[in-house]
Amino acid sequence: MGRVYDDARLAGVYQVGNEMPAEALRVWAEVIGAFAPRPGPVVVEIGAGTGMFCAALAEWGHASRVVGVDPSVAMLGEALRYNAHPRVRYVAGSADAVPTRGGLFDLALLSRVVHHLPDRRACARELARVLRPDGVVVIRTTFRERLDALVYHYWPRLRDSDERRFPGREEVVADFAACGFALREIDSLAQPVTASLHEFHARMTTRPQSKFTRLTDAEYDEGLRRLAIDAAAEPEDAPRPVQERYDIAVFARTSG
């Protein structure tokens, strides 16, 4: 995965800069958990970051156990700080080297991480190893063809950058199919990430996502200035919730 997440500064602001309202996180956990092949699934999250989804899946996704895997020691430290849970364990590892025995998990989640993988097929092969024969992979991402986040309105060069970084739908499907997975479905879901544009602006001041490292300081400041103007114009009695939409690709194992 991208070693940008070894950046201690980014790890320190990631949780606060990317958290979402509890109800939105609950919806996501319920949707993801519903793809599990059996009740009380054992779940692994690849690229768990600060553990938001690990804790949510344990709390609301009916997971009996969750293992959060991430190569970044800094991120794992923040996960223990913000998202410790009795049914969640965080371990250092990578997408192509999950430090557990094989055939352990019912469901694997990759949330906002597939574009960081240096070798998607290596990841898919490793998931085939650690999943049970009827295991399922859920990928939460935005495919290259559907980049539509509000952040691109204020920092348009980020769209150009992400169009180069993010894989297309057919690329991901082909990579997982080559490693013994069949596409079960692709859908999308939008949920609020902040209650207002003002709150969204406050979050963006910390550059809470790795994509911001691709901007110059001048580009970043200009986008933040325009966002501040719009946030200041937002009526206090009618705030504008900011939503983010993600694609959900679900794969099932087809070979043992």
C-alpha positions in Angstrom: 0.0 0.0 0.0 1.1 3.6 -0.5 3.7 4.5 2.1 2.3 8.0 2.4 0.4 6.6 5.4 3.7 6.3 7.3 3.4 10.1 7.5 2.9 10.7 11.2 1.2 14.1 10.5 -1.4 12.5 8.3 -2.1 9.7 10.7 -2.6 12.3 13.4 -5.3 14.2 11.5 -6.9 11.3 9.6 -9.5 10.2 12.1 -10.9 13.6 12.9 -10.6 14.7 9.3 -12.4 11.7 7.8 -14.9 10.6 10.5 -18.6 10.7 9.6 -21.8 11.0 11.6 -22.5 8.0 13.7 -25.7 7.2 11.8 -23.9 7.3 8.5 -21.2 5.0 9.7 -23.9 2.7 11.1 -25.6 2.5 7.7 -22.2 1.6 6.1 -21.5 -1.1 8.7 -24.9 -2.6 8.2 -24.7 -2.6 4.4 -21.2 -4.2 4.4 -22.0 -6.7 7.1 -25.1 -7.9 5.2 -22.8 -9.3 2.5 -21.3 -11.8 4.9 -22.1 -15.4 4.1 -23.1 -16.3 7.6 -24.2 -14.7 10.9 -21.5 -13.4 13.2 -18.8 -13.3 10.6 -15.1 -13.1 11.2 -13.9 -10.0 9.2 -10.6 -8.7 8.0 -10.1 -5.1 6.9 -7.2 -4.5 4.6 -5.8 -1.0 5.0 -7.7 -0.4 8.2 -6.2 3.0 8.9 -7.5 4.4 12.1 -10.0 1.6 12.5 -13.3 3.4 12.0 -14.8 0.6 9.9 -13.3 -2.1 12.1 -15.0 -0.8 15.2 -18.2 -0.1 13.3 -18.4 -3.6 11.9 -18.0 -5.0 15.4 -20.6 -2.7 16.8 -23.2 -2.6 14.0 -22.2 -5.0 11.3 -22.7 -8.1 13.6 -19.1 -9.2 13.2 -18.0 -11.7 15.9 -14.4 -10.7 15.4 -12.5 -8.2 13.3 -8.9 -8.0 12.4 -7.6 -4.6 11.1 -4.5 -4.9 9.0 -2.4 -1.9 8.0 1.3 -1.4 7.2 1.5 2.0 9.0 2.5 1.8 12.6 1.4 5.5 13.0 -2.1 4.6 11.7 -2.4 1.6 14.0 -1.5 3.7 17.0 -4.4 6.1 16.1 -6.7 3.0 15.7 -5.9 1.9 19.2 -6.4 5.5 20.4 -9.8 6.2 18.7 -11.3 2.8 17.8 -10.3 0.2 20.4 -13.0 -2.4 20.7 -13.1 -5.8 22.5 -13.9 -7.7 19.3 -11.3 -5.9 17.2 -7.5 -6.6 16.9 -5.1 -4.4 15.0 -2.0 -5.9 13.4 0.8 -4.7 11.2 0.7 -6.3 7.7 0.1 -5.6 4.1 -2.4 -6.4 1.4 -0.2 -9.2 0.0 1.0 -10.5 3.4 -1.8 -10.8 5.9 -0.3 -12.1 9.2 -2.9 -14.8 9.9 -3.5 -18.4 9.0 -5.5 -19.3 5.9 -9.2 -19.9 5.7 -10.0 -17.8 8.7 -12.3 -15.0 7.5 -15.8 -14.8 6.1 -15.6 -11.3 4.8 -12.7 -9.0 3.7 -13.2 -5.2 3.4 -11.1 -2.8 1.4 -12.4 0.7 2.1 -10.8 3.6 0.2 -7.6 1.6 -0.3 -7.7 -0.2 -3.6 -6.1 2.7 -5.4 -3.1 2.4 -3.0 -2.3 -1.2 -3.8 0.9 -1.6 -5.8 -0.3 -5.1 -7.0 -4.1 -5.7 -6.9 -3.7 -9.3 -8.0 -1.2 -10.1 -5.2 -3.8 -8.7 -2.8 -6.6 -10.8 -4.4 -4.5 -14.0 -4.2 -3.8 -13.3 -0.5 -7.5 -12.7 0.2 -8.2 -16.0 -1.5 -5.8 -17.6 1.0 -7.2 -16.1 4.1 -10.9 -16.3 3.2 -13.1 -19.4 3.8 -14.3 -21.1 0.6 -17.5 -19.1 0.6 -15.8 -15.9 1.6 -16.7 -12.5 0.3 -14.7 -9.4 -0.6 -16.3 -5.9 -0.3 -14.4 -3.1 -2.0 -15.5 0.4 -1.1 -14.0 2.9 -3.5 -14.8 5.3 -6.3 -14.1 4.0 -9.7 -12.2 6.2 -12.1 -15.2 6.7 -14.3 -17.3 8.0 -11.4 -15.1 10.5 -9.5 -17.7 13.0 -8.2 -16.6 14.1 -4.7 -17.2 17.8 -3.6 -13.4 18.1 -3.0 -12.8 18.2 -6.8 -14.9 21.4 -7.1 -12.5 23.3 -4.9 -9.3 21.5 -6.0 -9.9 20.5 -9.6 -6.4 19.2 -10.1 -7.1 16.5 -7.6 -9.5 15.0 -10.1 -6.8 14.8 -12.7 -4.5 13.2 -10.2 -7.1 10.7 -9.0 -8.0 9.8 -12.6 -4.5 8.5 -12.9 -4.4 6.8 -9.5 -7.8 5.2 -9.2 -8.6 2.0 -11.1 -11.6 1.6 -13.4 -14.3 -0.8 -12.7 -13.3 -3.3 -15.4 -9.7 -3.3 -14.2 -10.7 -4.3 -10.7 -13.1 -6.9 -11.9 -10.5 -8.4 -14.2 -7.8 -8.6 -11.5 -10.1 -10.3 -9.0 -11.5 -12.7 -11.6 -8.0 -13.8 -12.5 -7.5 -14.8 -8.8 -10.6 -16.9 -8.3 -13.3 -14.4 -7.5 -16.6 -13.7 -9.3 -18.3 -10.3 -9.3 -21.5 -10.6 -7.3 -22.7 -7.1 -7.6 -21.7 -3.4 -8.0 -23.8 -0.7 -6.4 -23.2 2.7 -4.8 -24.2 4.5 -1.6 -24.0 8.1 -0.5 -24.0 9.1 3.1 -23.3 12.4 4.9 -19.7 13.1 6.0 -20.4 16.5 7.6 -23.5 18.3 8.7 -22.6 21.5 6.9 -20.2 23.1 4.5 -18.7 25.1 7.4 -17.8 21.8 9.1 -16.4 20.4 5.8 -14.2 23.5 5.5 -12.9 23.0 9.1 -11.9 19.5 8.2 -10.1 20.4 5.0 -7.9 22.9 6.8 -5.9 19.9 8.1 -5.3 18.3 4.7 -6.7 15.0 6.1 -6.3 12.9 2.9 -3.2 11.6 1.1 -4.4 13.2 -2.1 -3.6 16.7 -0.8 0.1 15.9 -0.9 -0.1 16.2 -4.6 -1.0 19.9 -4.5 1.4 22.8 -4.2 0.8 25.1 -1.2 -0.6 27.8 -3.5 -3.1 25.4 -5.1 -4.2 24.1 -1.7 -4.6 27.7 -0.3 -6.6 28.8 -3.3 -9.1 26.0 -3.0 -9.4 26.5 0.7 -10.0 30.2 0.2 -12.9 29.5 -2.2 -14.3 26.9 0.2 -14.2 29.4 3.0 -16.2 31.9 1.0 -18.9 29.3 0.3 -19.0 28.1 3.9 -19.3 31.7 5.1 -22.3 32.2 2.8 -24.1 29.1 4.1 -27.2 30.1 6.0 -26.9 29.2 9.7 -30.5 28.0 9.8 -30.2 25.9 6.7 -26.8 24.3 6.6 -25.8 22.2 3.6 -24.9 18.6 4.6 -21.9 17.3 2.6 -22.4 13.8 1.2 -19.8 11.4 -0.3 -20.8 8.6 -2.7 -18.8 5.4 -2.9 -19.0 2.5 -5.3 -19.4 -1.0 -3.6 -18.0 -4.0 -5.5 -18.7 -7.4 -4.0 -16.8 -10.5 -5.0 -17.3 -14.1 -4.0 -14.7 -16.9 -4.2 -15.1 -19.3 -7.0 -12.3 -21.7 -6.3 -10.9 -23.3 -3.2 
